Structures are given as C-alpha cells and as structure tokens.
Amino acid sequence: MQDQSPSPLMQLRQLVAGFANTNVIYTLVKSGVIEQLRDDSMTVDKLANECGLHADVLNRVLRYATGLGIVSSNADQFSLTEAGRFLLKNVPGSMYGGVMLMGGGPWRKSWDNLVLSLKTGESAFAQTMGTSFFEYLEVNPDHAKMFNDWMTANSAASARMIPDAYDFTPYKTICDIAGGQGLLLKSILLANPHLHGILYDMGKVVEDHILDEVAERVTAVSGDFFKSVPRADILMMKHIIHDWNDDRALQILQNCKKVMDNDTKLLIIERVLDGEADMGSLFLDLHMQVMNGSKERSAAEYEVLLEKAGLKLNRIIPTPSPAKIIEAIR
C-alpha cells in the first residue's frame, strides 16, 4: 500500500501556512457564520445574505474550513462538525472567547512580533502595544471582560477536578489569590461545606464574581498581590505565577510567606514542564513569553523560586487536567 502521508516539504508548507488556519476560524466566528450554523445546515447564499458577506469568497473560505474539519458540506449545504461546534458561544468547552482573543488585534500583533522577545527576552506585547498586558486590560474594559470571561470558561474543567485531587478537610479558610470571577473557589466551597473562602483580585474583577450560590461563606476582597495578600489556612493561586517573570513572581510568593504560619498551605496550580511536554504546554510557555515576558516552569525551577521566597516545595499532586497542584509550606 502506498504511503499517503504528506512529504516533509508538504508538511513544512502546511506549517508555514498555519496563520491562514487561525484567520479563517477567527473570521468565520467574528462574522457570525458559525453562529448561523448552530441549529441547522445552510446554503452559502443564505449564509452570505444573513451575515452580509460576499457569497463567492464565503464559499471559498468555507471550502478551506472543510479541510480544517470545522465544517462539512453536503451538496450545497454547510454544517458544523463536532469540532466546529466548540466555536459556538455558551456551549460546554466553548473556544469562542479564546478564538476572539487569539485572532484579535492585540494578541495577533504581539505574536507577529515574537522576534522582539527572541532578541530582548522581554514581552513582545509590551513592546508592540506600548504597555504591559495587564495595564492594557485596565484601560480597555471590553478586552478585559472578554479575557476574564475566557479565563472563567477555560477554568471550568479544572475547577471540577481540583476539589477531587486535594483534601481540603483539615482546613477552615481558603483564599483564592487573583481568583478572577471565582469559579474555582466556588467549586471548592460547594464540595467542602465546612470551608469559608476569600476571593482576592483587582476591584473591577471581583465585582463580576459568580459566587452568589455560596455568598454566606465567601468574602470578596479587592487588592494588589504585589503589596499584600489576605491570611487564610490555604492560599491558592491558579495560573498566576506563570504570568510573571522570576523577580515579580518572587514578590508575590514573599507576600504569601508573610501571612503563612507553620500549618498554612500554599497551593500553586500550574502546568509543570518536566519530561516530554505536550504541545499545549509548550504553546502556553511561549504565549506567556509573548504576552508577559514570563514562562511555564519545571519542578526544579519552582523549587528554586520557592526557596528564594523562604518557602519549601512540599509535594506536587497530579490532577486529571494538564495542571498540577504544587503544595508549598514554610
């Protein structure tokens, strides 16, 4: 049987043209085509009419998207594939927010300037947009809402896994530092009725919390983790330390140490780059560099960082998700 796999040259051509894949998916989402296909298949002419698009170009874009496995065609009808349905809003596992962020101007322009990070070791976003990513969020509330909503949606799966992976029984209070809208904290409190929680983040973020269901057992506190963090039996940070370079991460960890006693546990929930990392983790590692001048870290790197903060890496607990729970103590 003849080998049907693409030649090395063809594989390289497909990789180099990867920018087209992102732009086709982003364009179909932003233009409303994907949403039009939510409930049924449609013809190109009807799609073009509903979305105000050029029918011939739309047909060619959809033809390309068929090759990506996002849509399928039957005669003159197009419909979403199983993968394509994850591009819809408000469905379990939705990639809608991620696509809008990754394909939008600020993120795309920053990745276009990866070479700036390669030359300087600094954030390509900051050099491209003239401000750091988190400062950009402060003055662009629409982008900030999109980002915070995406972080909440992206946390849904792991939020269900963390309460199963870690025993919260011995503790009375937990503080979710930079906990966003509170999805993970909510999941932990629902699974542990004895716990009381603190949601700690910037004011504009905690105002949009989703903790009404556990309101009697949670306090929302606004603040800056570079200045201080609240005291609790468990201090928890999910996908926070990877946002910062070593110097800034050390500031956060030192502030955690200030409110820790010998029984306090610090839970750092992150991917740990040990062994042969998956492509998703390797992407996030570079994405952190591009956006924030930071990175994903290995267990050894976390151990060194914690030691500099006067803390000790106690153990690393696996979860069913790509993230692991790094437990630190004084």
SENU-29562 format. One record per residue: z, y, x of N, C-alpha, C in turn; residue number from 1. Coordinates in steps of 0.05 Angstrom, whole numbers, padded with zeros to 5 digits. Layout:
<atoms>
ATOM n_Z n_Y n_X ca_Z ca_Y ca_X c_Z c_Y c_X num
ATOM Z Y X Z Y X Z Y X NUM
...
</atoms>
This chain:
<atoms>
ATOM n_Z n_Y n_X ca_Z ca_Y ca_X c_Z c_Y c_X num
ATOM 00000 -00024 00017 00000 00000 00000 00000 00025 00018 1
ATOM -00017 00044 00011 -00020 00069 00027 00005 00087 00022 2
ATOM 00015 00098 00044 00038 00116 00043 00030 00142 00029 3
ATOM 00044 00148 00007 00037 00172 -00009 00054 00196 -00002 4
ATOM 00072 00193 00017 00089 00216 00025 00073 00237 00039 5
ATOM 00080 00263 00036 00065 00284 00049 00067 00282 00079 6
ATOM 00046 00291 00092 00046 00292 00122 00066 00312 00131 7
ATOM 00074 00310 00157 00093 00331 00168 00083 00359 00164 8
ATOM 00057 00363 00168 00045 00390 00165 00048 00399 00136 9
ATOM 00042 00381 00117 00044 00389 00089 00073 00394 00081 10
ATOM 00092 00378 00091 00120 00384 00086 00128 00411 00096 11
ATOM 00118 00419 00119 00124 00445 00130 00112 00467 00113 12
ATOM 00088 00463 00104 00075 00484 00087 00091 00487 00061 13
ATOM 00101 00465 00050 00117 00467 00025 00143 00482 00030 14
ATOM 00155 00477 00053 00180 00491 00060 00175 00521 00063 15
ATOM 00154 00528 00078 00148 00556 00083 00142 00571 00057 16
ATOM 00131 00557 00037 00124 00570 00011 00148 00569 -00008 17
ATOM 00172 00562 00002 00195 00559 -00016 00202 00585 -00030 18
ATOM 00195 00608 -00019 00200 00634 -00032 00187 00635 -00059 19
ATOM 00164 00622 -00062 00149 00622 -00087 00165 00606 -00108 20
ATOM 00178 00585 -00100 00194 00569 -00120 00216 00587 -00132 21
ATOM 00231 00601 -00115 00252 00618 -00125 00241 00640 -00143 22
ATOM 00219 00652 -00135 00208 00674 -00151 00196 00664 -00178 23
ATOM 00184 00641 -00178 00174 00630 -00203 00197 00625 -00223 24
ATOM 00217 00612 -00213 00240 00605 -00230 00254 00631 -00240 25
ATOM 00259 00650 -00222 00271 00675 -00229 00254 00690 -00250 26
ATOM 00228 00691 -00246 00211 00706 -00264 00210 00693 -00292 27
ATOM 00210 00667 -00293 00210 00654 -00319 00236 00658 -00334 28
ATOM 00258 00659 -00319 00284 00665 -00332 00285 00694 -00341 29
ATOM 00279 00712 -00322 00283 00741 -00328 00264 00750 -00351 30
ATOM 00240 00739 -00351 00220 00747 -00371 00226 00737 -00399 31
ATOM 00245 00718 -00401 00252 00707 -00427 00237 00682 -00435 32
ATOM 00219 00672 -00418 00203 00648 -00424 00221 00624 -00427 33
ATOM 00240 00621 -00409 00258 00598 -00410 00274 00598 -00436 34
ATOM 00284 00621 -00444 00300 00622 -00469 00283 00616 -00493 35
ATOM 00257 00624 -00493 00240 00619 -00515 00236 00588 -00519 36
ATOM 00238 00573 -00498 00234 00545 -00499 00259 00529 -00505 37
ATOM 00281 00543 -00511 00307 00530 -00515 00305 00508 -00536 38
ATOM 00293 00513 -00559 00294 00494 -00582 00269 00478 -00586 39
ATOM 00247 00486 -00575 00222 00472 -00581 00201 00479 -00561 40
ATOM 00180 00463 -00560 00157 00469 -00543 00140 00491 -00555 41
ATOM 00125 00505 -00539 00108 00527 -00548 00082 00528 -00533 42
ATOM 00062 00540 -00545 00037 00544 -00531 00039 00569 -00512 43
ATOM 00021 00570 -00493 00021 00593 -00475 00016 00619 -00491 44
ATOM -00003 00619 -00510 -00009 00643 -00525 00015 00653 -00540 45
ATOM 00030 00634 -00553 00054 00642 -00568 00075 00653 -00549 46
ATOM 00080 00640 -00526 00099 00649 -00507 00092 00677 -00497 47
ATOM 00067 00680 -00490 00057 00706 -00480 00062 00728 -00501 48
ATOM 00056 00722 -00526 00060 00741 -00547 00089 00748 -00551 49
ATOM 00107 00728 -00551 00135 00732 -00556 00148 00748 -00533 50
ATOM 00139 00744 -00509 00152 00756 -00485 00136 00780 -00474 51
ATOM 00113 00786 -00486 00097 00809 -00477 00085 00804 -00449 52
ATOM 00074 00781 -00445 00063 00773 -00419 00033 00768 -00420 53
ATOM 00021 00768 -00396 -00007 00762 -00393 -00012 00732 -00395 54
ATOM -00027 00723 -00415 -00029 00695 -00422 -00040 00678 -00399 55
ATOM -00061 00688 -00385 -00073 00672 -00364 -00054 00669 -00340 56
ATOM -00041 00690 -00332 -00023 00689 -00310 00001 00671 -00318 57
ATOM 00011 00674 -00342 00034 00658 -00351 00026 00628 -00350 58
ATOM 00002 00621 -00359 -00007 00594 -00358 -00006 00583 -00329 59
ATOM -00014 00599 -00310 -00015 00590 -00282 00013 00588 -00270 60
ATOM 00031 00607 -00279 00059 00605 -00270 00072 00580 -00281 61
ATOM 00067 00574 -00307 00078 00550 -00319 00067 00525 -00306 62
ATOM 00042 00526 -00299 00029 00503 -00286 00043 00497 -00259 63
ATOM 00050 00519 -00244 00065 00516 -00219 00093 00505 -00225 64
ATOM 00106 00516 -00246 00133 00507 -00253 00133 00478 -00261 65
ATOM 00111 00468 -00272 00109 00440 -00279 00112 00423 -00253 66
ATOM 00099 00432 -00232 00101 00418 -00206 00129 00419 -00195 67
ATOM 00145 00439 -00203 00173 00441 -00194 00191 00424 -00211 68
ATOM 00181 00414 -00233 00198 00398 -00251 00215 00414 -00270 69
ATOM 00208 00439 -00274 00224 00457 -00291 00214 00455 -00320 70
ATOM 00188 00453 -00323 00176 00450 -00350 00156 00426 -00349 71
ATOM 00149 00416 -00372 00129 00395 -00375 00108 00405 -00395 72
ATOM 00084 00394 -00393 00063 00402 -00411 00052 00377 -00426 73
ATOM 00044 00382 -00450 00032 00361 -00467 00010 00375 -00483 74
ATOM -00015 00370 -00475 -00038 00384 -00487 -00034 00414 -00481 75
ATOM -00032 00431 -00502 -00029 00460 -00497 00000 00469 -00501 76
ATOM 00019 00450 -00502 00047 00457 -00507 00063 00454 -00481 77
ATOM 00081 00473 -00477 00100 00471 -00454 00129 00468 -00465 78
ATOM 00145 00453 -00452 00173 00449 -00459 00190 00447 -00434 79
ATOM 00216 00451 -00437 00234 00449 -00415 00240 00420 -00408 80
ATOM 00242 00414 -00383 00251 00388 -00374 00281 00387 -00374 81
ATOM 00293 00364 -00368 00322 00363 -00367 00333 00382 -00346 82
ATOM 00320 00384 -00323 00328 00403 -00302 00324 00432 -00312 83
ATOM 00302 00437 -00326 00297 00464 -00335 00317 00474 -00355 84
ATOM 00330 00457 -00370 00350 00465 -00390 00374 00477 -00376 85
ATOM 00379 00471 -00351 00402 00484 -00337 00397 00514 -00332 86
ATOM 00372 00523 -00337 00366 00551 -00333 00372 00568 -00358 87
ATOM 00380 00554 -00380 00387 00568 -00405 00415 00580 -00402 88
ATOM 00420 00601 -00417 00447 00613 -00418 00465 00595 -00435 89
ATOM 00490 00596 -00428 00511 00584 -00444 00507 00554 -00450 90
ATOM 00499 00539 -00430 00498 00510 -00432 00516 00499 -00409 91
ATOM 00528 00476 -00413 00544 00465 -00391 00528 00462 -00365 92
ATOM 00539 00472 -00343 00526 00471 -00318 00504 00492 -00314 93
ATOM 00502 00512 -00332 00481 00531 -00331 00478 00544 -00303 94
ATOM 00453 00547 -00294 00446 00560 -00269 00436 00589 -00274 95
ATOM 00437 00598 -00300 00426 00623 -00307 00436 00646 -00289 96
ATOM 00463 00648 -00288 00475 00670 -00272 00467 00669 -00243 97
ATOM 00467 00645 -00232 00460 00641 -00204 00432 00649 -00198 98
ATOM 00414 00642 -00216 00385 00649 -00213 00382 00679 -00214 99
ATOM 00395 00692 -00232 00392 00721 -00235 00403 00736 -00210 100
ATOM 00424 00725 -00198 00435 00737 -00174 00418 00731 -00150 101
ATOM 00410 00705 -00146 00396 00698 -00122 00367 00709 -00122 102
ATOM 00356 00712 -00146 00329 00723 -00147 00327 00753 -00149 103
ATOM 00350 00766 -00155 00351 00795 -00158 00350 00810 -00132 104
ATOM 00346 00836 -00134 00340 00852 -00110 00361 00851 -00088 105
ATOM 00387 00856 -00093 00406 00857 -00071 00408 00831 -00055 106
ATOM 00410 00809 -00068 00412 00784 -00054 00386 00776 -00040 107
ATOM 00364 00780 -00054 00338 00772 -00042 00332 00789 -00017 108
ATOM 00337 00815 -00020 00331 00833 00003 00349 00826 00027 109
ATOM 00374 00818 00021 00392 00811 00043 00383 00786 00057 110
ATOM 00374 00766 00042 00364 00742 00054 00338 00747 00069 111
ATOM 00322 00766 00059 00298 00773 00074 00304 00784 00102 112
ATOM 00329 00794 00104 00337 00806 00130 00357 00788 00145 113
ATOM 00355 00762 00141 00372 00743 00156 00371 00749 00186 114
ATOM 00348 00758 00196 00346 00763 00224 00366 00784 00234 115
ATOM 00375 00802 00216 00395 00821 00224 00422 00807 00230 116
ATOM 00429 00788 00214 00453 00772 00220 00449 00756 00246 117
ATOM 00425 00745 00249 00420 00729 00273 00423 00745 00298 118
ATOM 00416 00771 00297 00417 00788 00321 00445 00800 00326 119
ATOM 00459 00805 00304 00484 00820 00306 00510 00804 00301 120
ATOM 00506 00782 00286 00530 00766 00277 00544 00779 00253 121
ATOM 00533 00801 00243 00545 00815 00221 00531 00808 00194 122
ATOM 00541 00819 00172 00530 00815 00146 00502 00828 00144 123
ATOM 00483 00812 00135 00456 00824 00130 00457 00841 00105 124
ATOM 00474 00834 00086 00476 00851 00061 00485 00879 00068 125
ATOM 00506 00881 00084 00516 00908 00091 00496 00924 00106 126
ATOM 00480 00912 00124 00460 00926 00139 00436 00933 00122 127
ATOM 00431 00918 00101 00408 00922 00084 00415 00942 00062 128
ATOM 00438 00939 00049 00446 00955 00026 00463 00980 00033 129
ATOM 00471 00981 00059 00487 01004 00067 00516 01004 00059 130
ATOM 00526 00981 00049 00553 00978 00041 00560 00949 00041 131
ATOM 00586 00942 00042 00593 00914 00041 00588 00903 00012 132
ATOM 00587 00877 00010 00582 00865 -00016 00603 00872 -00037 133
ATOM 00628 00870 -00029 00650 00876 -00048 00652 00906 -00055 134
ATOM 00645 00923 -00036 00644 00951 -00042 00620 00957 -00061 135
ATOM 00599 00942 -00058 00576 00945 -00076 00584 00938 -00104 136
ATOM 00600 00916 -00107 00609 00908 -00134 00626 00930 -00147 137
ATOM 00642 00944 -00132 00659 00965 -00143 00644 00988 -00156 138
ATOM 00620 00994 -00145 00605 01017 -00155 00581 01008 -00172 139
ATOM 00578 00982 -00176 00556 00971 -00192 00568 00951 -00212 140
ATOM 00580 00962 -00234 00595 00945 -00252 00578 00923 -00266 141
ATOM 00552 00929 -00271 00536 00908 -00284 00532 00884 -00265 142
ATOM 00527 00890 -00239 00524 00869 -00220 00551 00854 -00216 143
ATOM 00573 00869 -00217 00599 00857 -00214 00605 00838 -00237 144
ATOM 00598 00846 -00261 00603 00829 -00285 00586 00803 -00282 145
ATOM 00561 00807 -00274 00543 00783 -00271 00555 00764 -00250 146
ATOM 00565 00776 -00228 00576 00760 -00207 00602 00745 -00216 147
ATOM 00620 00760 -00229 00645 00748 -00238 00640 00727 -00259 148
ATOM 00621 00732 -00277 00614 00711 -00297 00603 00686 -00284 149
ATOM 00586 00690 -00263 00575 00667 -00249 00596 00652 -00234 150
ATOM 00615 00666 -00222 00637 00652 -00208 00654 00636 -00228 151
ATOM 00658 00647 -00252 00673 00632 -00272 00658 00607 -00281 152
ATOM 00632 00611 -00286 00616 00588 -00295 00614 00567 -00273 153
ATOM 00612 00576 -00248 00609 00558 -00226 00634 00543 -00220 154
ATOM 00657 00553 -00230 00683 00541 -00225 00690 00520 -00246 155
ATOM 00674 00519 -00267 00682 00502 -00290 00687 00473 -00282 156
ATOM 00669 00461 -00266 00672 00433 -00259 00697 00429 -00241 157
ATOM 00699 00445 -00220 00722 00441 -00202 00748 00448 -00215 158
ATOM 00748 00467 -00234 00773 00474 -00248 00784 00450 -00263 159
ATOM 00767 00432 -00272 00777 00408 -00285 00787 00387 -00265 160
ATOM 00778 00389 -00240 00784 00368 -00220 00810 00374 -00205 161
ATOM 00816 00400 -00200 00839 00407 -00183 00865 00397 -00196 162
ATOM 00870 00400 -00222 00895 00390 -00233 00899 00360 -00230 163
ATOM 00877 00346 -00229 00879 00317 -00225 00883 00309 -00196 164
ATOM 00874 00326 -00178 00875 00320 -00149 00901 00327 -00136 165
ATOM 00916 00345 -00148 00941 00355 -00135 00964 00353 -00155 166
ATOM 00988 00344 -00145 01011 00341 -00162 01027 00367 -00163 167
ATOM 01026 00381 -00186 01040 00406 -00189 01068 00402 -00201 168
ATOM 01076 00377 -00205 01101 00372 -00219 01126 00385 -00207 169
ATOM 01129 00385 -00180 01154 00395 -00169 01157 00425 -00169 170
ATOM 01137 00440 -00179 01137 00469 -00176 01141 00483 -00203 171
ATOM 01150 00508 -00201 01155 00523 -00226 01135 00546 -00229 172
ATOM 01126 00557 -00207 01108 00581 -00209 01084 00577 -00190 173
ATOM 01061 00588 -00199 01037 00587 -00183 01022 00613 -00185 174
ATOM 01013 00623 -00162 00998 00648 -00162 00969 00642 -00152 175
ATOM 00950 00649 -00169 00922 00646 -00162 00912 00673 -00150 176
ATOM 00910 00673 -00124 00903 00698 -00109 00873 00702 -00110 177
ATOM 00864 00726 -00119 00836 00731 -00123 00825 00710 -00143 178
ATOM 00839 00706 -00164 00833 00684 -00183 00812 00692 -00203 179
ATOM 00799 00715 -00200 00777 00722 -00219 00787 00724 -00247 180
ATOM 00772 00712 -00265 00779 00714 -00294 00799 00693 -00302 181
ATOM 00807 00675 -00283 00830 00658 -00288 00823 00630 -00298 182
ATOM 00798 00621 -00295 00791 00595 -00305 00807 00572 -00292 183
ATOM 00808 00573 -00265 00823 00551 -00251 00852 00552 -00259 184
ATOM 00865 00576 -00259 00893 00578 -00266 00898 00568 -00294 185
ATOM 00880 00574 -00312 00883 00565 -00340 00882 00535 -00341 186
ATOM 00864 00523 -00326 00862 00494 -00326 00887 00480 -00316 187
ATOM 00899 00492 -00295 00923 00481 -00283 00947 00484 -00302 188
ATOM 00949 00507 -00315 00971 00512 -00333 00969 00494 -00358 189
ATOM 00946 00489 -00368 00942 00472 -00391 00950 00443 -00384 190
ATOM 00945 00435 -00359 00951 00408 -00351 00981 00405 -00342 191
ATOM 00995 00428 -00338 01022 00428 -00329 01039 00448 -00346 192
ATOM 01048 00439 -00369 01061 00458 -00388 01087 00470 -00377 193
ATOM 01098 00459 -00356 01123 00470 -00344 01118 00493 -00326 194
ATOM 01093 00497 -00318 01086 00518 -00298 01083 00546 -00310 195
ATOM 01091 00566 -00295 01085 00594 -00302 01066 00604 -00280 196
ATOM 01046 00620 -00288 01026 00629 -00270 01024 00659 -00266 197
ATOM 01013 00667 -00243 01006 00695 -00238 00977 00696 -00230 198
ATOM 00961 00712 -00245 00933 00717 -00238 00932 00743 -00222 199
ATOM 00924 00741 -00197 00924 00765 -00179 00896 00771 -00170 200
ATOM 00887 00795 -00176 00860 00803 -00168 00858 00833 -00172 201
ATOM 00834 00844 -00166 00829 00873 -00170 00831 00879 -00200 202
ATOM 00839 00904 -00206 00844 00912 -00233 00821 00907 -00252 203
ATOM 00797 00913 -00245 00774 00910 -00262 00768 00881 -00268 204
ATOM 00776 00864 -00250 00771 00835 -00253 00791 00823 -00273 205
ATOM 00817 00828 -00268 00838 00815 -00285 00837 00826 -00313 206
ATOM 00825 00849 -00317 00823 00860 -00345 00805 00842 -00362 207
ATOM 00787 00827 -00349 00769 00809 -00364 00779 00780 -00364 208
ATOM 00805 00776 -00360 00815 00748 -00358 00810 00732 -00384 209
ATOM 00811 00706 -00381 00806 00687 -00403 00831 00670 -00408 210
ATOM 00855 00683 -00406 00880 00668 -00406 00895 00670 -00432 211
ATOM 00883 00679 -00453 00897 00683 -00478 00911 00658 -00488 212
ATOM 00898 00635 -00483 00909 00609 -00492 00936 00602 -00479 213
ATOM 00941 00613 -00456 00966 00608 -00441 00981 00634 -00436 214
ATOM 00977 00654 -00453 00987 00681 -00447 01017 00682 -00444 215
ATOM 01032 00664 -00458 01061 00665 -00457 01071 00655 -00430 216
ATOM 01054 00642 -00414 01063 00631 -00388 01048 00643 -00364 217
ATOM 01035 00666 -00368 01020 00677 -00346 01023 00708 -00345 218
ATOM 01023 00718 -00321 01024 00747 -00317 00999 00755 -00301 219
ATOM 00984 00775 -00310 00961 00785 -00296 00970 00809 -00279 220
ATOM 00966 00808 -00253 00975 00829 -00235 00951 00838 -00218 221
ATOM 00947 00864 -00217 00925 00875 -00201 00936 00883 -00173 222
ATOM 00920 00880 -00153 00928 00887 -00126 00907 00880 -00106 223
ATOM 00914 00884 -00080 00896 00881 -00058 00909 00861 -00039 224
ATOM 00896 00837 -00035 00909 00817 -00018 00909 00824 00011 225
ATOM 00895 00845 00019 00897 00855 00046 00922 00871 00051 226
ATOM 00936 00878 00029 00961 00893 00031 00985 00875 00025 227
ATOM 00983 00859 00004 01005 00842 -00003 00996 00821 -00024 228
ATOM 01012 00800 -00027 01007 00781 -00049 01034 00775 -00062 229
ATOM 01034 00767 -00088 01059 00761 -00102 01072 00736 -00091 230
ATOM 01097 00733 -00096 01113 00709 -00088 01111 00688 -00110 231
ATOM 01108 00663 -00102 01107 00640 -00121 01112 00614 -00106 232
ATOM 01119 00593 -00120 01123 00567 -00107 01097 00557 -00095 233
ATOM 01075 00562 -00108 01049 00555 -00098 01031 00579 -00097 234
ATOM 01020 00585 -00074 00999 00605 -00071 00973 00591 -00069 235
ATOM 00953 00600 -00084 00928 00585 -00086 00905 00605 -00082 236
ATOM 00885 00597 -00066 00860 00613 -00063 00837 00594 -00064 237
ATOM 00819 00598 -00083 00795 00581 -00085 00770 00598 -00077 238
ATOM 00756 00588 -00056 00732 00601 -00047 00736 00631 -00041 239
ATOM 00758 00636 -00027 00765 00664 -00019 00763 00667 00011 240
ATOM 00776 00649 00026 00777 00652 00055 00748 00651 00067 241
ATOM 00731 00635 00054 00703 00634 00065 00688 00660 00062 242
ATOM 00699 00679 00046 00686 00705 00042 00690 00724 00066 243
ATOM 00708 00716 00084 00717 00735 00104 00715 00724 00133 244
ATOM 00709 00742 00152 00709 00733 00180 00738 00727 00188 245
ATOM 00741 00717 00212 00767 00707 00221 00788 00729 00220 246
ATOM 00781 00753 00229 00801 00775 00230 00811 00782 00202 247
ATOM 00793 00784 00183 00801 00792 00156 00815 00769 00142 248
ATOM 00805 00744 00147 00819 00721 00135 00847 00719 00145 249
ATOM 00851 00725 00171 00878 00724 00183 00897 00744 00169 250
ATOM 00887 00767 00162 00903 00787 00147 00913 00775 00121 251
ATOM 00896 00762 00107 00903 00750 00081 00924 00729 00085 252
ATOM 00920 00711 00104 00938 00689 00109 00965 00699 00119 253
ATOM 00966 00721 00135 00991 00732 00144 01007 00744 00121 254
ATOM 00993 00756 00102 01006 00767 00078 01017 00744 00061 255
ATOM 01004 00721 00061 01014 00698 00047 01040 00688 00060 256
ATOM 01040 00687 00086 01063 00678 00101 01088 00695 00095 257
ATOM 01084 00721 00091 01106 00739 00087 01122 00731 00062 258
ATOM 01109 00719 00042 01123 00713 00017 01129 00683 00014 259
ATOM 01124 00668 00035 01128 00639 00035 01156 00632 00047 260
ATOM 01169 00612 00035 01192 00601 00048 01186 00572 00056 261
ATOM 01206 00557 00063 01200 00530 00074 01190 00511 00053 262
ATOM 01194 00517 00027 01184 00499 00006 01158 00508 -00007 263
ATOM 01149 00532 00000 01124 00542 -00012 01100 00527 -00001 264
ATOM 01081 00522 -00018 01056 00510 -00010 01033 00531 -00014 265
ATOM 01016 00532 00006 00992 00548 00005 00968 00529 00002 266
ATOM 00953 00532 -00020 00930 00515 -00025 00905 00532 -00021 267
ATOM 00889 00524 -00002 00863 00537 00004 00842 00517 -00005 268
ATOM 00827 00525 -00026 00807 00506 -00037 00780 00515 -00027 269
ATOM 00768 00500 -00009 00743 00507 00004 00728 00481 00011 270
ATOM 00702 00484 00016 00687 00463 00029 00696 00461 00059 271
ATOM 00697 00437 00069 00705 00433 00097 00681 00420 00112 272
ATOM 00671 00435 00131 00646 00425 00145 00653 00406 00168 273
ATOM 00659 00382 00161 00664 00361 00181 00643 00339 00177 274
ATOM 00635 00326 00199 00615 00305 00197 00588 00316 00189 275
ATOM 00572 00300 00176 00545 00308 00168 00547 00323 00141 276
ATOM 00546 00349 00142 00549 00365 00117 00524 00363 00100 277
ATOM 00528 00365 00074 00505 00365 00055 00491 00392 00056 278
ATOM 00467 00393 00045 00451 00418 00046 00463 00440 00030 279
ATOM 00478 00433 00008 00491 00453 -00008 00512 00468 00008 280
ATOM 00528 00453 00024 00548 00466 00041 00536 00482 00063 281
ATOM 00514 00472 00074 00500 00487 00096 00488 00513 00085 282
ATOM 00478 00511 00060 00467 00536 00048 00490 00556 00044 283
ATOM 00512 00547 00033 00535 00566 00029 00545 00578 00055 284
ATOM 00544 00562 00076 00553 00572 00102 00535 00596 00111 285
ATOM 00509 00593 00108 00491 00615 00115 00492 00637 00095 286
ATOM 00497 00631 00070 00499 00651 00049 00523 00669 00054 287
ATOM 00545 00657 00062 00569 00673 00069 00563 00692 00092 288
ATOM 00547 00682 00112 00539 00699 00134 00522 00722 00125 289
ATOM 00502 00717 00109 00484 00737 00100 00499 00758 00083 290
ATOM 00515 00749 00064 00528 00767 00046 00552 00782 00057 291
ATOM 00569 00767 00073 00595 00777 00081 00600 00777 00111 292
ATOM 00582 00766 00127 00587 00762 00155 00609 00742 00160 293
ATOM 00611 00722 00142 00632 00702 00144 00620 00674 00144 294
ATOM 00635 00653 00138 00625 00626 00141 00642 00605 00127 295
ATOM 00631 00581 00124 00647 00558 00118 00659 00548 00144 296
ATOM 00681 00533 00142 00695 00525 00167 00701 00495 00167 297
ATOM 00705 00485 00191 00713 00457 00195 00743 00455 00193 298
ATOM 00754 00431 00192 00783 00427 00191 00796 00439 00216 299
ATOM 00783 00435 00239 00795 00446 00264 00796 00476 00263 300
ATOM 00775 00489 00252 00775 00518 00250 00796 00528 00231 301
ATOM 00801 00514 00209 00822 00521 00191 00850 00518 00204 302
ATOM 00853 00497 00220 00878 00492 00233 00884 00515 00253 303
ATOM 00864 00523 00268 00868 00545 00287 00874 00571 00272 304
ATOM 00860 00577 00251 00864 00601 00236 00892 00602 00224 305
ATOM 00901 00580 00213 00928 00578 00201 00949 00581 00223 306
ATOM 00945 00570 00246 00964 00572 00268 00967 00601 00277 307
ATOM 00945 00616 00278 00946 00644 00285 00962 00660 00265 308
ATOM 00962 00651 00240 00977 00665 00219 01006 00656 00218 309
ATOM 01014 00637 00235 01041 00627 00235 01045 00605 00215 310
ATOM 01024 00592 00206 01025 00571 00186 01015 00544 00198 311
ATOM 01020 00523 00184 01012 00497 00193 00995 00483 00172 312
ATOM 00973 00471 00181 00956 00455 00163 00971 00428 00159 313
ATOM 00980 00424 00134 00996 00400 00128 00979 00376 00122 314
ATOM 00959 00380 00105 00941 00358 00098 00917 00369 00084 315
ATOM 00895 00353 00083 00871 00360 00068 00866 00339 00047 316
ATOM 00865 00348 00022 00863 00329 -00001 00835 00330 -00012 317
ATOM 00821 00308 -00013 00794 00308 -00025 00795 00311 -00055 318
ATOM 00774 00321 -00066 00770 00322 -00095 00743 00310 -00102 319
ATOM 00738 00304 -00127 00711 00294 -00135 00689 00315 -00131 320
ATOM 00696 00340 -00127 00676 00361 -00122 00672 00364 -00092 321
ATOM 00652 00380 -00083 00648 00384 -00055 00672 00398 -00041 322
ATOM 00688 00413 -00057 00711 00427 -00045 00734 00409 -00040 323
ATOM 00751 00416 -00021 00775 00401 -00014 00799 00420 -00016 324
ATOM 00823 00409 -00019 00847 00425 -00021 00861 00424 00007 325
ATOM 00861 00447 00020 00874 00449 00046 00903 00459 00041 326
ATOM 00922 00441 00045 00950 00448 00040 00963 00458 00066 327
ATOM 00974 00482 00065 00987 00494 00088 01017 00500 00082 328
ATOM 01033 00499 00102 01062 00505 00099 01071 00523 00122 329
ATOM 01095 00533 00120 01106 00549 00142 01114 00531 00165 330
</atoms>
